Amino acid sequence: MNAYQPRAAEHAFVLFDVLRAHERIAELPALAEHADTGLLTQVIEEAGKFVGEVIAPLNREGDEVGAQWNAGAVTMPPGFRDAYQAFWQAGWPSLASATEDGGQGLPTVVEAVLHEMLNAANHGWTMAPGLLHGAYECLRHHGSDELKARYLEKLASGEWLATMCLTEPHAGSDLGLVRTKAVPLADGRCALSGTKIFISGGEHDLADNIVHLVLARLPDAPPGPKGLSLFLVPKFHEDGSRSAVHCERIEEKMGLHSSPTCVMRFDEATASLVGEPGKGLNAMFVMMNAARLLVGLQGVGLLDAAWQKAHAYARERRQMRAPGTASKAGEADLIALHPAMQRILNTQRAWIDAGRVIAYRTALELDIQKHHPDAARREAAARWCSLVTPVLKSAWTEQAFSGASACLQVFGGHGYVREWGIEQHVRDARVAMIYEGTNEIQAIDLLVRKTLPDGAAALQALLADLTSDLAALPEAAATREALARFDDFVRERIVPLAGASAERPFWLADDFLRATALLLMAWAWERLAATAGHGAEARAAFWRWVWPEFQMRLAMMDATLVS
């Protein structure tokens, strides 16, 4: 079956017609020169061509051949290295990097569009550059002048790649259990020893160097998360010598076969401190938060790729007679005419389109948070990113998996065999619910860490912003009412009752995040509906088959609160 193809017009529609991104960018002095729809559209179109012609065709063979480990070295599937070299030499990794670091200084949202396309086209290949911009931002904000001079431009351009070395065999998501040790050396650097697992792109042949960012403990560090510091360890030093970092093996995974997930051993590897001692998680969160937005975009992109395959198949395959059709006697109808198939396809489209609006709005808010001249607007942007990022990461990666499975259903038995390619999307999508903080951790983060401590003040402000955004749309009255109802429910039910129990918020968290996601979807669909030319089928699918879950989630939370 044909590979995924980016549709630049759909991305541009959300950016410029729905979100008016060019108007938001024009308000930012540092980016105002790029508030040109013609320029930004051209970049998106060229990105789509590159992704469609160079990256997407590698997806199938990459999955079948996989990354190959031999004596500590990893060879990527055929065509992967050439594609990556073409990618960075064309300047794609540097879109949103600062011009003073050799980047192009474009808005973050343009990079977001690129990464949605890349993940839809070839999730495994995209895992390698997926962490690159986060590593660049981490080093830019926390690295010493010496480290910046040595590594920043290489990361900004994408000439070198990067990893995020967090967890260990015994630790999982509990980074407070990390044991990797960093022993100070006479020259001010450290000797780093320990083993890290699940390291995406820890070893490969795509780029000439890999920059590892590693959490470890100095000898006098206290136990727990506060004892962690962040270190930089390159694969190759400036003199060309190989660092004492070894890839012991790559994991045999359910999906993402073309992305090497490595077990990395550090044997007194020479390491440089990034940021302050004991502040490693603070520095690493710059990278982790960027990664969580990109994982949310993975969810949108993977679902779009699965939908494209199922949508095309439904318009080719004939089966039985669809109710209400007038086909010739004895002729089977296209399965696209069957209500059951329409429900599957239109429901996934509802998630894709709303997710794209929310993800691109989040990317715009990141730039507003950095560059807007008004402090109150920067604060509102920070609030949006803090609250919406865990929702986007969790809800859309879950839908990428369940929605890809639903798209497989469109193929019937053909979907379960490899030749049609849909089963790969199901396998590849599953891990996104786990990495960069499991979806359950995202839900706990949203409710326990970001909503309850301030009595839901930040959430109320976000809901007020969404309500205000819909004020000029008379047809959005029901959504504004739902926003108010959720506001009341949180203030009157969740805050006082959850606050009375240390355990209860953790029981509520998943339902709370899901309800928030549905409200954001409702807001997004009101914005889409107010823009001429958008699909009525997907809009109807949202209100019929997705939105009723909101009331169910409120009822589930209410039952938990009184139990």
N, C-alpha and C positions, 0 to 999 in steps of 0.2 A: 504494500500500500504506500502511496506517496507520503513523503516526509512532511512534517509541519512547515507551513509557510507563514511568515509574519505578514500582517495586514496593517501597513503603516497608517492607512486612513482611519482605522478604528482607534488606534492609539492617539492620533492627532485629534480626533473628535472628542475624546475624553479630556485631553489636555486643554484644548483651546475653546471648544464649544461649551463643554459642561463646566470645567473648572476655571476657565479664563486665566490660564497659567501665565500668559504673556502679561496680563495686567498686574498680577501679583509680583512677577519678576521685575517689572518696571518700577515697583516701589522700593527695590533694594539697590542702593547705590553701587554696590560691588558687582552686581549682575545686570544692571539696567541695560547695558549695551547689547545684551543677548535677548532682550524682550522683543524679538522679531519673529513672528510666526513663520515667515518664509524661511529664515535661517534654521529655526528649530525643526520645521517640517522636513527640510532637506536632510538634516542630520538623521532624523528618524527614518526617512526613506532609505538613505544609504546604509544605515545600520541593518534595516530589514533585508536589503539585498545581500549584504555580507553574511548575515546569519542564515538566510535561506539558501545561498549558493555554496557557502564554505563549511558552515558548522552543522546544519541539519543533515546533510547527506552522510555524515560520519556516525550518526546515532546508532543505526542498526548493527553495523559491523563492530562498532565499539562495544556494544553489549555482548555480541557473540564471541569476540576475541578476548575482550577484557584486558585489564592491566596485568602484566606478567612480572613476577618476582624471581630473581635469580641471584643468589649469593649477595644479597643486600642491595642490588640494583633493581630498579623498576623500569620496564619498557612499556610505554603507552601503546594503545592500538594504532594500526596503520592510519596515517594521515593526521594524527592528533598533534604531533610536534609541528609539522608544517603549518597547520591551521593556527596554532598558537603564535608561531613566529610572525605569520601574516597579520594576526590580530593585534599584537602589540606594536608592530612596525607601522600599521595603519593608524595608530593613535587611539584605538578604542578604549584601552584601560585608563587613559589619561583624561577622559572627557571632563570629569568634575574635580580633577586635581588642580591646585593653585598654579597660576601661571609662573610664579616665582620659583616653583619646584619643577618646571618643565611641563606642566599640565596645560589644559585648554581653558580652564576656569568656567566651564559651562554649568548651568544649574544642576543640582542633584537629581531632579526629576528626569532629566534626559538620560542619565546613567540608569535610573530605575527602569525606564522603558527598554533600554538595551538589555538589561539583565532579565527582564520578563521574557523577552524574545529568546535570549540565549538558553534559559532554562527550559522553555517550551521545546526548543529545537534539539537540545542535547544536554540533558541534565548532568550526565557524567562528565563530559568535557568541561562544562561550566563550573564544576566544583573547584577546579584549579584556580581560576582567577576570581572566584566568588568572594574570597576573603581579602583580596588584594587592597581594595580601597579602605577597608577597615584597618588593616595593618598600617597603611600609609597615614591615616588620620591619627592612629594611636602614637606612632613615632613622631608625627608632626607636633602633637600636643605635649608629649611627655619625654621625648628623646633629648639627649644632650646635643649640643651643637656639633660635637665630634661625630656622634652617630648619625645625625641628620646629614652632615656633609658626606658621609660614607654611603648611606643607604637610601636617603629620601628620594632622590631623583630616579634611582633605579626602580623603586616601588611605584612612584608616581607614573612613570612611563609604562610599567608592566614588563620591562626587560627582565627583571627578577620577580619571582613569585614568593609567597609567604604562607606560613601556617600559624595556627593558634593551638599551642600545646597545653591543654588544661588538665584533663582527667588522667587517672591512673587505674590499674587493674582493680584495686580495692575501693576506689573512691566513687566512681560513677558521677552523679551530679553534685555530690557533696564535696566541693572543692576544699572545704576546711580540713579534709583528711589527706590532702596532698603531702607526699613525703620527699619529693625530689629536693636534693640539697645543693646549696651554692656556697662553696668555701672561698673566702677572699684570697686573692693572690697579691704578690708584692707590687704588681703594676697597676693595681686598682680594679682589675677585672676579677672574675670568679671562675672556679672550676665547678662545673655543674654535672651532677650525677643523679640518675634516676631513669625510670621507664614511663613513657606516656603511651596511651592507647587511643584508638579511634581518631588518628590524626589524618584528616583529609589532605591528600597531596603531600604527605611527609617526605616522599621520595618519588621522583619521576624524571623523565628526560625532556620535558617541555621547554624548560628555561635553563640558562647556564648557571643559575644559582638559586637557592631557596633560603629565605630568611625565616628562621624559627623564632617565634615569640613564646616564651616558656615561663610558666608559673613555678616558683621554687622557694625554698626557705633558706635564709641566712642562719648561721649557727646560733645566734642569740634570739631568734624569732620566737614569739609566743605561739602556742598552739592555735588552731582554728584559722578562719579566713584572714584575721588581722595580721597573721604572721607571714603572709604571702607577698613576695616581691616578683617583679616582672623582669625577665632577662631576654636579651637578643643573642641568638647563636646562629651564625651563617653556616650553610653547607660547605662553602669554600671561603677561606680567609683572603685578604687582599693580596697576599703573596702567592696565592694559588694552592696553598696546602689545604688538605681535606680536614674538616673539623672532626672531632671525636664523637660523631653522631652516626648511629647505625640504624638502618631499617631491618628489624629482625624478621618481619613477615608482613604480608598484607592479608586483611580479613577476607574470608569467603562469605559474601553477603547475599541477601535475598535479591537485591537489585543494585543499581549503580555499579555494575561490573567494570565499567571503564574508568572509574574513579578509584585510585588506590587509597584504601583506608589502612593506615600503617600503625604498626607497633614500633615506636622509636625509643632507642636506648642511648642515653647520654653518659659517656664514660669520661668523667672529668673534662668535659668539653669547655673550652674557653668561652666565657659568656660575659656580656656587658649589661650592667644594670640599666633598665629603662624606668625613668621616674624615681620616686623616693622609695627607700626601703620600707617594707610593710604596706605599701600602697599599690601593690600589684593588681589587685582586683579593680581598683579605681581606674587604673590605666587600661586594663583589659576590657572594661565595660564599654569604652569607646568603640572597640572592635566588635564586641559582642552585640551591642545595640544595632550597629550597622548591619551585622550579619542577620539579626532577627528580622529586620525590614526586608532584606534580600530573600530570606526564607519564606516570608509571606508572599513575595513576588514569585517565588518558585511555585507556591500553591496555585496562584492565579495562572501562571504560564503552563504548568503541567495539566491543569484542568482544561485550558484552552486547547492544548495539543490533543488531548483525549477527545474533546468535543469535535475538533476538526475531523478526526478520523471517523468518528461515529456519524457525524452529520453527513459526510461524503458517502459513507457506506449506505446510510438509510435512503439516499437518493439514487442508489444503483440496484439495491437488492429488492427483488419482488417476492412477496410471500402472502398467500391467502387474499381474501377480499376485505378491504377496509370498510367499516360501517359508513353508510351514507355516500359511497362513491358510485359512479356509473361506468365502471370499466366494461370493456367488451366481454361478452360471454366467454367464460373459460380462462380469462386473462387475470393473473395475479396482480395485485397492486404493489406499488412501492411501499416499503415498510414505513417510509416517512409520512405516509397518510394515516397510519394507525395511531389512534389516540395514546396508546401505551408508550409508543416510541416518541411521540411529540412531547408527552409529559416528561420523559427522561431528558431529552435534548433541551427543551426550553427551560427546565429547572437548572441544568448546569449552566446554561447561558445566563440565567439570572444571577448566579453566583459569580461568574466570570466578570460580567459587566459591572456589577456593584463592587466587587473586589478591586477591579482596576481603578475605579473612582476613588476608593478609600486609600489604596496604596499610593496613587499619584498625589493625592492630597497630602498624605503623610510626607512624601518626599519634598513637596513644596514647603511644608511646614518646617522641615529641617533647614532649608535655606533661609526661611523667614526668621527662625530661631537664631541663626548665625548673623544675619546681615540687616535685619530691619532696624531703622533708626529709632523707632518708638519702643521703649522698654516694656510697656504693657502688651504690645503686640508680640514681642519676643517671648514674654511670659506665657501668653496664650498658646503660642506655637510649641513651646516646651511642654505645656500641659497636654496638648493634642498628641505629641509624639510619645510621651510617657504612658498615656492611657490607651492609645489606639494601637501602638506597635504590638503589645502582647496579644491583643484581640486579633489583629490581622495575621500574625504568625500562627496562632492556634487554630482559629476557625477556618482559615483558607487552606492550611495544610491538611486538616481533617477532611475538608470537602474535596481536595485534590485526590485523596485516596478513595473515599466513598464515591465521589463523582466519576472518577476513572473506572471504578468497578461498575457503576451504572452504565457508563458508555460501553464497556465490554459487553454488557447485556444486550445492547443493540445488535451486536454481531451474532448473538446466539452461540452455538457451538464453535463457530469459526473464531470467535473472540478468544477462546481458551487455548488456541494453538498459536504458535509463534509467528507464522507467516504474515499475519495481518498487523502485527506490531502493537496492538492495543494492550496486550498483557504486560508488555514492558513498562508502560506508563503506570500500571497498578503497582508493579514491583518497585519501580524507582520512587514513586511518590510516598511509599510507606515510611521511609526513614525521616522525612521532613517533619513528621509528628513527634520525633524523638530528639533530634539534635538541636543545638542552640537553645537548650532548655526545653524539656518535654512540655507537651501542651498542658499537662496538669500543673507544672511549675509556672507556666505563663498565667494560668488562672489564679493560682495562689498569689503571684506577684501583683496581679490586677486588684484583687479584693483585699488581701491581707496587708500588703505593703504600700499600696497606692490609693486605696479608697478608705479603709477604716481609720488609719492613723489621724487624718484631718477631719474626721466626721463626715466624709464624702464631699467636702467642700470643692475639691478639684473636679470630681465627677459632676457635681451640680453645675459648675461653671462650664464644663464641656457640653452638658445637655442644654444649657442656656444658649450657648453658641450655636448649636445645631438648630434649636428652635428659632433663634433670630434669623438664621440663614434661610429658613423656610417661611419667614413672615410674609413675604410678598407673593406667596403661592397659595391662593384660596383653596385649591384642590388638595393641599397638604394638611388640611385641618385634622384629619384622623391621625396622621403621624405626629403632629404637634401634641395632640392629646395623649398619645402613647408615651412620648418623651416626658410629659408632665406626670403621667401615671407612674412611670419608672422612677422618676425623681421622688415622688411621694413614698413609693414602696421602699426605696433605699433609706430615706430619712426616717420614716416612721417604723419600719419593720426591721431592716437589716442592721442599721447602725446600733440601735439600742439593744436588740436581742442578740446579735452576733457578738457585740462587745461584752456581753455578760458571760460568755463562754469562750475559753481558750481554744476549744476543739471545733465548735460549730462553724466558724468561718471556713474551715478547710472542707467541710461537707458541702458548703454552699458554692464554693469557688467555681466549679465547672459550669453549673447552671447560670451563675452570675455572668461569667464571661460570654456564654452563649447568648444570653438575653441582650447583652451589650452589643454583640456582633449583629444580631437581628435588627436592633435599633439603628445601627450604623448603615446596614443594608437598606432599611426603609428610607433613611435620609438620602442615601445615594440614588435610590430609585425615584425619589421625588425630584432630585436634581436632573436625572436622566429624562424623566417624563416631561420636564419643563423645557427640554431642548428638542427642537423639531427634528424628526427623522429617525428616532430611535425605535427599536423593535418592540412592537406591541405584544408579541407572543411571550417574550422573556419577562416583560413587565407583568403580564397577567399571571405567568407561572409563579413569580415571586409572591404576589398577593394571595394566590390560591393555595400553593403547596409549600411555601417556605414560611411566610409571615405567621400563620396560625401557631407555629411553634413558640412564638414569644409568650403567648398567654399560658401555654403549657409550662414553660420554664418558670414563670412567676408562680404558678400553682405548685410546682415542685419545690421551689425555695420556701414558699409559705408552709408547706408540709414539714420541711426540715426545721424551720424555725420553731414550730410548735411541738415538735416531737421531743 
